[in-house]
Amino acid sequence: MRPILELLKKRDATTYTLNPGDSVFAALQRLADHNVGAMMVMDNGKLVGVFSERDYTRKIALAGRSSKDTLVADIMTAQVLT
């Protein structure tokens, strides 16, 4: 086992974000492109939420909504603790 700090030092420092006006479909594509399960949602440099696969599953797939017609802002988790 390696200490977490050692792993973090080797990690790519690039941060991927979404915009609240992105479609859920586009957001899912970005999650897949970067092989992650969630991304921060930023608006003019301010953190306004988090979008996750869980948000999609519960608020789109199970609700029978369209990911192409729904915006990230409509289903993201807006109450983010930092």
C-alpha positions as CSV (number, residue, x, y, z in Angstrom):
1,M,0.0,0.0,0.0
2,R,1.1,3.5,-0.8
3,P,0.2,6.7,1.1
4,I,-2.5,8.7,-0.6
5,L,-0.2,11.7,-0.9
6,E,2.1,9.6,-3.1
7,L,-0.7,8.7,-5.4
8,L,-2.0,12.3,-5.6
9,K,1.5,13.6,-6.6
10,K,1.4,11.3,-9.6
11,R,-2.1,12.3,-10.6
12,D,-2.9,14.6,-13.5
13,A,-3.8,17.9,-12.1
14,T,-6.3,18.7,-14.8
15,T,-9.8,19.6,-13.5
16,Y,-12.7,18.8,-15.7
17,T,-15.9,20.8,-15.2
18,L,-19.4,21.2,-16.7
19,N,-21.6,24.2,-17.3
20,P,-25.1,24.4,-15.8
21,G,-26.4,25.0,-19.4
22,D,-24.9,21.7,-20.8
23,S,-27.4,19.0,-21.7
24,V,-27.4,15.9,-19.5
25,F,-26.5,13.9,-22.6
26,A,-23.4,16.0,-23.2
27,A,-22.4,15.8,-19.6
28,L,-22.7,12.0,-19.6
29,Q,-20.4,11.9,-22.7
30,R,-17.8,14.0,-20.8
31,L,-18.0,11.7,-17.8
32,A,-17.4,8.8,-20.1
33,D,-14.6,10.6,-22.0
34,H,-12.7,11.2,-18.8
35,N,-13.6,7.9,-17.1
36,V,-15.1,9.6,-14.0
37,G,-18.4,9.3,-12.2
38,A,-18.9,13.0,-11.3
39,M,-17.8,16.5,-12.2
40,M,-18.1,19.9,-10.7
41,V,-20.5,22.3,-12.3
42,M,-19.1,25.8,-12.6
43,D,-20.7,29.1,-13.6
44,N,-18.4,32.0,-14.3
45,G,-15.7,30.4,-12.1
46,K,-18.0,29.7,-9.2
47,L,-18.9,26.2,-8.0
48,V,-22.7,25.9,-8.4
49,G,-23.1,22.1,-8.1
50,V,-22.0,18.6,-8.8
51,F,-23.3,16.3,-11.5
52,S,-23.0,12.6,-11.0
53,E,-24.0,9.3,-12.6
54,R,-26.3,9.0,-9.6
55,D,-28.1,12.3,-10.5
56,Y,-28.6,10.9,-14.0
57,T,-29.8,7.5,-12.8
58,R,-32.3,8.8,-10.3
59,K,-33.5,12.0,-12.0
60,I,-33.5,11.0,-15.7
61,A,-33.4,7.3,-16.3
62,L,-35.8,6.2,-13.5
63,A,-38.1,9.2,-14.1
64,G,-38.4,8.5,-17.8
65,R,-37.0,11.9,-18.8
66,S,-34.8,12.7,-21.9
67,S,-31.1,13.3,-21.3
68,K,-30.9,15.3,-24.5
69,D,-33.8,17.7,-23.5
70,T,-32.7,18.2,-19.9
71,L,-30.0,20.6,-18.6
72,V,-27.4,19.8,-16.0
73,A,-28.7,22.7,-13.9
74,D,-32.1,20.9,-13.7
75,I,-30.8,17.8,-12.0
76,M,-27.4,18.5,-10.5
77,T,-26.8,18.4,-6.8
78,A,-26.7,22.1,-5.9
79,Q,-26.1,21.9,-2.2
80,V,-22.3,21.2,-2.2
81,L,-20.3,21.2,1.0
82,T,-16.7,22.3,0.6
